[in-house]
Amino acid sequence: AKTPYLDHYKKSLELDEPTMVFTHDIDEGYEPNINNIVNMEKKYGIKSTMFLLAMSHPSKKWVNAHSKWDFQYHANFIGNGVSKVIQEKKLIDNLIGKKTSIVRAHQYHLQDLKLIKNYFKADSSYDNWTKLTLFKPFLTDLGLIEFPHLPEIEFINLYKNKGRNIKKLYKDVVDIGRKTNGLVIVLTHPTPFKKWGKDIQEFFITQDGFKIKTMNQVMEQLIKKHKINYSPKFC
């Protein structure tokens, strides 16, 4: 995580129960790959949060057919200025038929959180593998909620030896989250879902003791619980 998120740390936002959110960066692959994700989530009766990129997104027909899923905006700040990013946000907003309020940055990189504070209520670009003790969303001094997430890592190990090593680490993550009323945000991508993303998601889905919600549901509950009155200018 190249952006100094913790420089903006204000306070942890406590949850009432151990909570898990499944997220997918739809920056590769189209409907056939995303359908694999949706089919698994239907099997377990859950909904995920999908971050959509302007340069690679499903069709409006597909989005309309899956309107119960939580669609948010995946920004590409690599080589793009904030004006281009906001232009792309409008494209995604039009695609899903409402304004997105949560953003994730490509490669977990924002030059500065101040670039997005007027357009979003929350961000989920902070890569929690850099600070594994951080199992709480936190409020920044800008008013934004930050949702640290666990991206896919060590996927070669997972693919080659059925994930024994990495699943041991995942088990520790789950145990800590369960004991601390923590928030575990899982991230996978559509294209590699068949090889190892499926194993990652199914591992977390089948863990006991967690309430599974969308990121938007968690955000709205935190805003209400902690009386956060931040209102972005353009959201």
Disulfide bonds with the S-S distance in Angstrom:
none
